[in-house]
């Protein structure tokens, strides 16, 4: 089944318009979701839309409202909201180009793939992609998606392009207030050298497939164990229970670093090499 486009419209650079389609680049993965259950009966809890003093109401009686003062709302029909037209609803205007390093990672939100809408759009799409690649720049613009206008950044991604939504300035907290109490002193050279050696020993190419959600795996084991068990309780091993090492929580940083460096744990191999040797 072909993926469904999340957004269709055009990218515009000056007088050049490129019809494109945008697709979500991420998926939910293997997350486990729970339902709320009434324990005595074992039945799932249902939720009703209720108006105080009136009781349950039908879904077709519900519309959206914006509170202008306590208890007073401006009511809006879905058709009225949909009728609000701004240019970025169907057109992504590229208004600025910046170096990738200029955008703080704090501002990146969610990635999407961008592809040409048809063969006629391919030539202009490829020209824009390669121009960005040659200039080593990221394009900025604004795009209306699902009821809000997003600031977005576009850059080359293989044969296509990657669009990433960005947070606005008022959506990002400044970190300095959280770091104000941290001491300004420099670390001792021998400690810094040991820590650097430890980092170098464990440096390897990034491969996301090397990591798994261990919490989800543990939950699945618990669910399987309880499904097979006749009792309501399952014995859970506390892996995080702290040991009574030397009866103290005081850490000898130098000793800990030396011991860690001495382990000489080999860096993880790239997935391609591991599969080849297998």
Helices and strands as residue ranges (DSSP letters): E 7-13, E 16-24, E 37-38, E 43-44, E 50-51, E 55-56, G 59-61, E 64-69, E 72-76, H 78-82, G 87-89, E 91-98, G 100-102, G 105-107, E 108-116, H 119-135, E 138-145, E 148-157, E 160-166, G 169-171, H 176-179, H 189-201, G 208-210, H 214-228, G 245-247, H 253-263, H 271-277
